[in-house]
């Protein structure tokens, strides 16, 4: 038997990893691949040699091993494909139906491969060819992205950043004592006018509390961009970043350059020069800084959880919270964890600190009601979604109000606090019935919330 054919179960084990990476290659780096690849290759090796120990027929060894890999690592593909599918009024695309069916059919096929006396060489060759083609496609996609159409070059961005960061006149002079600085980003928090006009909600209670504490509320605030990556990168570098389209091309969808702009930004450079300690908090991986000990969740964590969702473990959850309900619980914990970390950080003495906190709320998924209780948002229309968004916005109001009180009470030197959302909310077409909806929705989404304690 050709040695290449023996690679079939190993290629099947590797495919979910490279498939998932290819789907997300614009947002993540290669570092997320190594541990998953190591694990699936070891798993395939254990299965292959265990089957080989009991089955001396080479063709059966490869086919049984390959099928076992599919049963273990491919359940999530079938679940995603079958989700919400109906048969005679029964929604069978659910774990309670699909999982036992998957196990039953898979076990039956394994048993047939074991007992059959048929010549399996033709089947083996067909399976081997199909697997090689299947694996080649995402590898080609990754190669095309990185070689034929490469993403941004590090030196190019570094040069652009150096050119924009060389103005020493803007650097912070010696001031004593230095105040702590808090830059808090509630994701997708809509401006007061948007909440009042489209949600019929007056946000005066929250804004009045902020004003009583000495905050100024920007009346006509707008974000620089309607997407988190660009908005935050632009803010931290105190400039528009349209120049990236000249470097990457106007049609590029590569978000990885934003990582570099997060890691090496003008605000952080100047504050570190002035002696500031940097604390970076994020309830997801959006603004994650490589090697950041304060990050709630890393890209590797996210990738591992997404990969686990493709496996036969998907119905059961686990450490990475890859079951749907577990994902919501993990998101709740992450958001609450950021607020908790902010309160702890505010109580810390020592060197002045710049605290960056990106909170993925009130942006969906919607996991909090107004009082902070658990909710699993199920909505059949965009209008229903708005109710969940408003409830989660009110929850964020309550958490921010408490947080501001604790920051102010724990600060020996009056701090600087900036509460500024990265963008606002997409008002759905059912509400915004205008001919040029696509243009107007972006304009509305850029109406963000901004409050400053200076």
N, C-alpha and C positions, 0 to 999 in steps of 0.2 A: 504493500500500500504506500502511495506517495506520502512523504512527510508533510506536504502542504495540506493534505486532507486531514491529517491529525490535528492541524491547527484550528479546524472548524469550531469545536467547543470553546476554544480560547478566544477566537474572534467574536463569537456570539456573546461571550462574557464581556468583552471590551466594548461592543457596539453601544449599549446604553450610555456608557460614560462619554464616548466621543460624540454620540448623537446629541446628548444634552449640552455638551460644551459647544458644539457647532450652533445649536439653537440660541445660545447666549454669549457667543464669542465677542459681540460688540460691547459687553459689559464686564466680563471677567477675564482674568489672566490665567496663564498656564499653571500657576501654582496650585490651583484647585484640583488639578487632574491627578497628581502623583499618588496620593493615598488611595483614592478610589480605584485607580488602575492596578495598583499593587494588590489591593484586596480582591478584586474580581479575578485577577490572574491566578492568585493563590487558590481561590475558591474553585476555579475551573480545573486547576491541577489536581486538587484533592478529589473532585468528582471523577475526573478522567481516570486517574490511577486506581480509585476504588472500584469503578466499573470494570476496568481492565483486569483487576485481580479476580473478579468473579466471572467475567465473560471473555473468552479467548478469541471469539470471532472479531477480527479487526473492524469490519464494517458496523457490526452491532455496537461495538465499544464506542465508536465515534457518534453514531446516531443516538444511542441511549444517553451518552454524556451531553450531547447537544440539546436533546429534548429536556433533560433535567435542568440545564442552564436556562432554557426558555421558561420552564415552569417557575423557576425561582426568581428570575430577573425581569420577566416581561409582563407580569400580570398588570402592571399599571398602564401599559400601552392598550391592552384590551379593555380595561376599565374606562379609560378616557374615550376610546372609540365607541363603547357601548353605553356611555352615561346617558340616562334619560330615555333609552330606547324602550319601546313598548311592543308587547306581543299579546294580542287579544285583550287589550286593556290593562295588562300587567306591566308595570315599569320594571323590567328585568335588569336594566342597567344599574343595579345597586349591589353592594357587597354581599348582601344576604342571599341573593340569587346567583350572582356571577362568580363569587369566590368558590362555593361548593361545586359549581359547574366546571370551573377552571381546574380544580383539583381532580374531579372525577374524570374528565376527559383526558387530562394529562396523565393520570395514573393508568387509565385504560390503554393509552397509546404506549406507555412504557412497558406495560405487560405484554401487549401485542408484539412489540419489538423483541422482547425477551423470548417468546415462545415460537415465533414464526420460523418456518423452515425455508421461506422464500429467499431467493438471491436478492440481496439488497444493494448490489453494486450500483445499479442505475439510479436508485433513490439517493444513494450516498453522493454520487457525482452531481446530481441535480441540487441537492441541499448544499453541498460544498460550493458550487458555482454561485448559487443565490446568496450565500453568506458573504462570499468575497465581494460580490457586487454591492451588497447592502452596506458593508463596512467601508468600501471605497468611497461611496457618495459623501458621507460627512467629512472624511479625510480630505477629499478633494475640495469641499467647501471651505475647510479651515486653511488649506494650502493656498487656495485662490485668494482668500481674504488677506493672508499674511505675506504672500510672495508676489502674486500677480497684481493684486490690488492692496498693497500694504497699508496698514494704519499709520497714524501719525508717528513721526520719528522723534525720539526723545530730545535729540539735539535741537530740532526745529522749535519745539515748544520751549525748551530751556532758553534758547536764544531770544525768543519772543518775550519770555518772562523777564530775562535779564534786561532787555531794552526798556521794559515798562516798569522796572523796579529800581532803576539807578538814580532816581531823583532823591538825593539825600536831604533836600530841604523839607521833605514831607515826613522825615523820621521823627519819632517822639523824643523830645528833649528831656532833660533831667527834671523830674517832678517828684516831690516827696510829701506825703506818702502816696504811692500809686494805688488807685482804686481797682478792685476786682471788676472784671468786665464779663457780663453774661450775654451771649447771643443765642436766643432761644427761637427755634423755628418750628411752629406748629404747622405741619404740612397741610396745604390746601385750605387753610383758614380764610374764609371769605371776608371781604371788607364789610363794614357796617351798612353801607348803602345797598349792597347786594343782598345781605340777609334781610333787610327790611323790604326791599322791592320784590324779591322772588321767593322768599321764605315766609314773608309776613311775620318777621321776628325782629323785635327791637332789642338790640344788644346793649341797651343803656346801663343795665345793672352792672355788667362786667366792666364797661368803659368808665363808669362813674367810680367804681372801686379803684381802678387804676389811677384816675385823676386825683382822688383823695390822697393817694400815696405819692403824688408828685409826678405822675407820668403825663407826657404830652401825647395825644392821639393824632396821628396824621389823618387829615380829613379826606384827602384825595390820593392816597398812596397807591402806587402801582409797582408790580414786580418788573424786573428788567426782562424776564423771559417767562413763558407760561409753563415751563418744564423744570422740575427740581434741579436736575444736573446743571443746566445752564444758568438758572437763576442764582443758585448758591455759589457756583464757581465765579460768576460775575461779581456778586456781592463781596466775596472774600478777596477778590483782586481789585475791587473798586474801579471797575471799568467794564465796558461791553466787550464781549469776546467774539464779535462777528468775524474777527481775523481768522478764526479757526476754519471758516468755510473756504478761505483762500488756501489754507494749508492742506485740508482734508478733501476738499471738493464739496460743492453744494449739496450733492446727493448722498453724502456719507451718513451712515447711521451708527458710527462708532462712538460709544460713550466713554471708552477708556481714557481718552485725553483728559476728561473731567477729573479722573483720579489724580492725575499729575497736578492739575490746577488746585485740587483740594490739598494735596500734600505740600505743595510749594506755592503758597499764596502770599500776596503782598501784606495783608493784615497780620498774618502770623509772623512774617519776617520782621516787620517793624516792632511788634510787641515783644518778640523774643530778644531783639536788640535792646529793648528797654528793660529787660529782666523778668518778663512774665513767664510763668509756668503755663503750659497748655493742657487743658482737659477737653477731650473730644468724646462726646456721647451721641449715640445714634441708636434708635430702636429697631432699625434694620441696617442693611449693608450699603445704603445709598451713598453716604459720604464717608464710608469707612477709609481710614488711613492705614496703610500697611504697617504692621507691627505695633499698632496702637493698643496698649494694655487696657485702655478704658472702653474699647469698643464692646458693645453689648453682644454683637453677633458679627462674625466674619464672613467673607464670601465663601470660604471653605465650608462653614456651617450651613449656609444657604444651599450650596451645591450638593452637599451630602444629603440634606433633607429632600431636595428635589429628586435626587437619584434614588433614595429609599422609596419615594412615592411610586417609582416604576416597578418595584419588586413585589413579591408575594406578601411582604410584611405590611403593605399599605393599609389593609383594614384594621391593623392593630396599633398603629401609632408607634410609640417608643421614645427613646432619648431625644431624637431629633424632631419629634412632633410632626410626623409626616402624614398622619391621619387628619382629615379635614377638621374635626373638632379639636384635635391636639394643636393644629396650626393656629387656630383662633386663640387657644389658651396661651400658646407661646407668644403670640403677638401681644396679648393682654399683658403678660408678664414683662415683656420687653418694654412696653410703653410705661407701665408702672415703675419698672426698674430705672428708667431714665429719670423720672420725676424723683424717685427715691435717691438716686445718685446725685441729682442736683441739690437736694436738701442737705445731704451729707457733705457735699463739696462746699456749700455755703457756710457750714459750721467749722471748716478747717481753717486754722491759722497758718501763718508762715508767709512765704513769698507771694507777691501778687499773682493772680491767675486770670487767664482768659479761658472762659468756659463756653464751648460751642456745643449746642444740644439740638439735634434734629429729631423731632417727635413725629412719627407717622400717624398722626391724628390731628384734626378730624377726618383726614383722608381715609378712604376705605382700605381694607375690609372693616366693616363696622362691628365692633366687638364690645362696645360700651353703651349702656343706656344713659340717660341724663344723670342718674345718681351713681354711675360707675358700675352698675350690675352687669352681669354677663348677658350678651345678646348674640344670637347667630342670625345675621340679617338674611332674610329670604324675601326677595322682592321680584315682582314680575314686570315692573315698569320703572322707567327713570324717575317718574314722579314719586313713586313709593320710596325710591332710594333717597330722595331729598329729605324725607322724614328721619331716616337713620342718620344721615349726615348732620342734620340739625341737632339731634339728640347727642351725637358724639361731640359736636361743637360745644354744647352746653357743659358736657362733662369736662372738656378741656378748659373751659372758662373756670370751673370750680377748682381744678387742679392748679391752674396758673395763678389764681387769686391766692390760694394757700401758699404756693411756692414763693410768690413775690413777698408776702408777709414774712416768711422765714428768712429769705435772703436779706431783707432790710433789717430785720431784728438781729441777725447774726453778723452784720457787717460793721466792723469798727470804723472803717473809712467808708463814707457814702459810695456805693458802687455805681457802675454804669450798667443799666439793664436795657437790652434791646429785644423786644418781642416782635418779630417780623416774619410773617408767613412767606414761603417761597413763591406762592401763587394762590389764586383763589379756586373757585369751584366751576366746573363745566355746567352751565345751565342747559338742561335737555331741550331738544327741539319741540317737545310737547308743550313746553312753557314759552319758549322763545320762538314764536312763529313769525319768522322774517325770511325774506328771499335769500339774503346773504348770510345765512346762519353760520357757516363755517368761519367767516371773518369775525362776526359779532361774538361768537362763543369764545374766541381767543381773547378778544378785548375784555370781555367780562371776566374771564379766568385770570387776567393779569391785575384785576382789582383785588389787592391783597389787604391784609391787616398789618398795621405798624404802630407800635407804641414805644416811647423812649423815656427812660429815666436817666437824666444826665446831670 
